[in-house]
Amino acid sequence: MKSVQSLRSLTLVAGIVIATLLVFLGGMFTAHVINTGGVVSALVQMAQIIPGVYDTQDGSDIPAATSLTPLKTFWRARQRIIDNYVYPEDLQDAQLTHGAIEGMLEALGDPYSRFMTPEQYAEFRTESEGSFEGIGAELVMEKNEETGEFEVVVLRVLPEGPAADTALYAGDVIVAVDNKSIKGQSLHEVVNLIRGEVGTDVVLTVRHENAEEFTEITITRARVEYPIVEARMLDEQIGYIWLRSFNHLAQSEVQEALNSLKQQGMRALLFDLSSDPGGMLDQAVAVGSLFLDNTPITWIEDRAGQPEPLHARPGIMLDENVPMVVLIDRGSASASEIVAAALQDTGRATIVGHPSFGKAKVQTVIELDDGSAMVLTTAVYLTPNKRDISVGEGEERGVQPDIRFEQPPEDPEQRPTVTEWHEQQIAKAADILREMLSKPEGG
């Protein structure tokens, strides 16, 4: 009789656990069903501050009876809150569920793994299409190697946004918003403080890269729209392509730009990946394949520690004899680093500018049933020569330019705007291409 009761108790507990798992992991199963097709072929989701995603789960997520204790503990804690909290009218199932997921991700201690509410995820998808409201800057949480604390760092400043007309730069550390310290706040909390009604001002207190003093910058919020690819001829010989983001149109738009420039007589290419925070990993492979063949574009190393190559696809568009320079900076991250490193390792292009961001992490964006989503670090990527660009501190990390440009002046009075600075970098990179073209062939 006791064995029957024990079996019934175990069955009840298992039922509770399964129901809990369906609440928290239902989105994972859905993503797996949609995206099956192997480890490599599932690299398809968009991530704006992160490089790309894939889902390698095999469906064996329901634990055995020996691993039920943590879930039983969670379920009981949740039920005690529902049964005993003094303000029951304030209890919301979605709030408890989202808080639990957010807490689990924060417990990982990984600044790149995070939770997005349905509203945040909807906004995230809108921004990835090239328009949003704000100051025109993207932020990331980064660990300060000296203090060990996490800081909110400017990843890139969009030239179409209001921040581009100020002295806010990629690499700047935000320490306060409207004269209130943001120490200890999450990235989403800081973003929410900076966002606001179009036409209103926000004051950022920042520390410029390699500087000690703080600077106050006032920015008027606006609607920001920007193109994914910009292309033009810089002169009669040098073509210019600026890839702003690796969204689902990146490869096709770069391909279209290359065709147009070749028709205009391009003899050398300046490929600008500055201020490009990345995006879809499969698009990084596709864009890299326009310039490379017979080589891995990158290697993906998952938790098993076995790197797997993502090879260049057929369809190279630029003759290897055409000189190529790639411009990068602090705002070049993730997918843009994959492409720059691949072109550098293979010797196809000369990399110029400043060290890139150094984020060799791959995240999975997992949509959940209620419209929310988790961003989870699932792998790291390596260059074709199996270099890990996240190794090192400060400017030692990231893709290192073959030719390094000078930093902008630290003095706010002498510091050009982001747009002016970017044009200066383009001019320097173009001069390097002109020197290449002036050399005798083979010399």
N, C-alpha and C positions, 0 to 999 in steps of 0.2 A: 504493500500500500504506500509506504514511504517513497519507494522508487517511482511509483506512478505520480505522486505529488511533486517529487523533484523534477520529473520529466515535464509536468505541466508548468512548473515555475520557470524552468529553463525555456520552455516554448514561449511563455509570456514575455520573459526578458528579451528573447530573440526577436519577438514581434515588435517590442518597443524600440529595440536597436535598429531594426530594419526601417521602421517608420522614421526614426531620427535621421538615418542615413539618406532616406529618400528626400527629406527636407534639405539636407546639406549637400548631398552629392548628386542629386538628380540631374543637375546641369552637366556634371561630368559625363554621365552616361549618354546624355543627349549629344554632347559635343563629340563623343567617341563614335557614336553611330553615324553622325553626319560626316565626320572627317576620317573614317577608316581608310586604309590604303597603305599602311606601312609608316615607319618612323619618318622617313624623309618626305614622302608625298603629303604629309599632313601639315607641313609648314606653311599655313595659309592665312592666319589671322592677323589683323592689323593692330599695331601697338605704337602709340605716338612717342612716348618717352622710352620705349623699350624696343628691342630689335626684331622680334618675331616669335612665333609660337609653334608648338606642336603638342599633340596628345598621344602618349604611348600606353595608356591604360588598356588592360586586356579584359576588363569587366569583373575581375576577381576582387571587388572592393568590400564585399560583405565579410566581416571577420569571423574567425572561428570562435567557439564558446570560450576558449582560453583567453581571448583578448577583449572580452566584453566589459571588464571593470571600468576603464576610462569612460566609456559611453554611458554605463549605468550611473556613474558619478555625475556626469553632465546632465543626464535626464532628470535625476533627483534634484539637482541644484535648480534647474529650470522650473520644475514643478513646485519647489518650495517658494520660489519667487512669485509664481502665479498664485499660489494658495495663501501667501502670508504678507505680501507687500502691502504697506499701510494705505497706499493710494492706488487701488485696483483700477480706477478709471484711467490712470496714466499708462497702464500696461498695454502694449501692442505686440502681437506675435511677430510681425515683421521686424520691429525694433529689436526684440530679444534675439531673433535669428541673425540679423545683420551684425549685432554687437558681438555675438558669439563667434561668427566667422572672422570678423575684424580682429577680435582678440587672438584667435588662433594664428592668424597671419602675422600680427605684431609680435607674437611670442617667438617667431622664427628668428627675429633680430636681423631680418633682411630688408634693407630700405627699398628694394625693388618689388617685393611681394606685397600686394595691398588689395583692399576690397573697394569696390565701387557700388554705391547704391544704384537703383534703376535710373535716377535722375543724373547721377554722375556719369554712369555708363552711356546714357543717351547723349550727354554733352561731349563725352570722349569720342564717340563715333562721329558726331557733327564736326568736331575740330579736325579729325583726321581727313575730312573731305575738303579742307582748305578755307574755313571761315569760322569765326567765333567773336565774342565780345570780350574786351579786356584791354590790357596795356600792350599786347603784342609781344609777349615774352613767354618762353617755356621754362619751367623750373624742374629741378630734380633734387632729391635728398641725397647728400653725400657725406661720408664719414671723414672728419678732420683727423688726419693721421697723427698730428701733434697732441691734440686734446682728447681724442677718442670720442668726441661728441659729433652727432649728426647735424649738418647745416643745410639750409636751403640755398641752392646755388642756381644761378641763371645758366640754363643750358644753351639758349639761343635767343636773339632779339630779331624779330621780323622787321625787315625794312619798310613794310607797308603799315606797321603799327605805330602808335604814338611814342612808344619807348625808343624807337629808332632816332627820334629827334632830340634825345637826351644823351647823357653820358653813361647810361646803363649798358654794360658789356657782358658777353658770355664769360663765365668764370667769376662774376661778382657774387659775393655772399650777402644775402639779405639778413639783416639782424633785427630790423624793426619795421612795422607797418603803421603809418600814421602815429609815429612816436611811441608805439607800444611794442615792447620786446616780444619776439616770437619764439624765444628759447623754450624748448620742450614741446612745441606744437608739431603736429603732423604736417606732411606736405599738403594734404587736402585742406587742412585748417588754414594754412597760410594762403593758399590759392583763393579760398573763399573770402579772406580778408582783403585781398588785392582786387578781386572782382567787385563790380558795382555798376551802378547806372551809367549809361553812356553820357559823356559830357561832364561827369564829376571828376574831381582830382583825388589822387592817392599819393601819399608821401612815403617813399621807400628810403630807409637808412641802410646803406650798403658799405661793404668793405671791398674795394677793388682788389683784384688778384695781385698778390705780392706786395700789397700795401698794408699799413697798420692803422691809418686814420680812417674814420667813418665819413661818408659823404651822403648828404640828403638830396634826393632826386624827386621832383614833383612831376607826375605824369597824369595827363587827362585821358580817362578811359574812352574807348571808341569801338566801333564795329571794324573788325579786321578781316580782310579777305586777301588771299595771296595765291598766286599760281603755283603749280607743282614743278613746272619746268620753265626756265627762261633760256632763250637761245638767240644769238646774234653773231654777226661777223665783227670782230674788233678792228680789223683792217682788211686789206685785200687777201691776206693769207691765213690769218688766225681765226678759227671758229671758237665760239664760247657757249658752253652749256652749263647752266646752274640747276642742279637737281635739288629741290628744296625738301622733299620728303619721299620716302619709299612707300607710297600708297599703292593701290591696285593698278594705277595707271602709269607707274613710273617707267617700266620697261618700254611700253608702247610710245610714251611721249618722248623719251630719250631717243628711241629709234626714229621717230618722225623728225626730231630736231637734227639728228645726224644726216638723214637723207637731204634735208633742206640745206644744211651747211655744205655738204659735198657738192650739191648742185650750184652753190655760189662760189665754188673754187677753193674750198678750204684745203690748206696744206699742212696745218698743225692744229691741235685741239687743246684748249684749256677747259678741263672738266672740273667744275666748281662744286665741291661737297661741303663747303663751309656752312656752318649754322644748320646743317642737316641732321636732325636727331634720330633718323632711322625710320623704321616701320616694318614692313613685311619682309621676312627672311627669304621667302621664295623670290621676291622682287630683287633682293640683293644679288641672288644667284643669277637671275635673268638679266639684270643690268650688267653685271660683271661679264656675262657671256657675250655681250656685244663687243667686248674688247679682247677676250681671252678664249682659248680653246685648249684641249688636251691637258687640263690641270684642274685640281680641286679649287673652287672659289673659297671654300672654307671647310673646316672640320668641326663637327658637332660632337661634343663629349658629354654624355649623360651621366647619371648617378653610378652606372656600372663602370665608368672610367675607360670605356673603349671608344676612341674617336671614330667617327664615321664620316667619310668625305661627301661633300656635295659638289659634284663635278660640273664644270661649265657645260652649257647646253649648245647644240649646234646653232649657228646663226651669227658668227662674228661679222661685224659691219665695218670695222676700221682696219685698213691695211697696217701691218706691223711696222712698216717703214714710215708711217705718219707720226711725227713727234707728238708726244702727249705729256701734259703737265696736269697734276691734280692738286687743287688748292684745298687745304683743310685748316681747321682752327679748333678752338676749345669746344665749340658747339657741334662739331662733327662727332656723332656717336652711333653706336650700334651698327645698323645696316650700312651706313656710310663708311664706318671703319672697316667693315668686312671688305667692301669693294676697294677702298684705298689700300688696305694691307695686301690684298690679292694682286693689285697692279704693281705694288712695290716689291713683293716677294718674287714675282715673275720677271721683274725688270722691264715691264711693259711701259711704265710711266715714271716720271720724276715727281716725287711728292714734295710740295712746298707749303710754307705757311707756318703754322704753330702746332704743337702736339695736340692730338685729338683727345676726346674726353676719357677714353680708356674703360669702356663698359663692355666687357666680354661675356655678358650674361644673356641667356635666352629665357624669355618668359612665355608661359602659356596663358592666354586669355580665355577663361572658362566662363561661358554664359550660364547663369543659373535660371531656374524656372520662372522667377518673379521679375526678370529683367535686370537683375543685378549681375555682377560679374566679379570673379577673382582673377588677379594677376599673380601668377606663381612662377618663381624661378625654377626651371626644370633642367637646365643644361648650361654649359659654357661653349663658346666658339673659339676656335684657334685659326690662325692664318694658314695659308697653304704650306708654309714651312713649320707649322705647328708651334708658332709663337703665341703666348698668352699675353695680350696687350693690356690686361688688367693688372699685371704684375708691376710693382714699383710704387713709388710715392710721388705725389705732385706731378710735375711736368715730366718725370721719368716714365710715367704711365701713358698708355695710348700709342697710337701710330706716330712715330717720330719722323718729322720731315727730313728729306734728303738735303733740302736747302731751307734753313730756318730764317724767318723774317723777325725784325725787331718788334718788341712789345709796344703798345701804345703808351704815350706819356702818362705818368701817374698824376701829374698836376691837373686837376679838373678844368682849370682855365685853358690849358693847352690841349686837352683831350678832344679829338674830333668826335662827331656823332658816329653812330654805328654805320650809317649809310656812307658817310665820307670815308671812314676807315676801310670799309669793304671795297670801295672803288680804288683806294690806294693799294690794297692787296692784289686786286685784279691786275692793276697796271704793272706791279712788280712781277707777277707770274707771267704776264704777256711778254715782258722784256726777256725773261729766261727763254721763252719759246723763240723769240726773234734771234737770240744768240744761237740756238740750236739750228735754226734755218740758215743762218749765215755761214755755218761751218761747211766745208766741202763734204760731199757725200762720201761716207766711209771714213771720215777723218775726225 
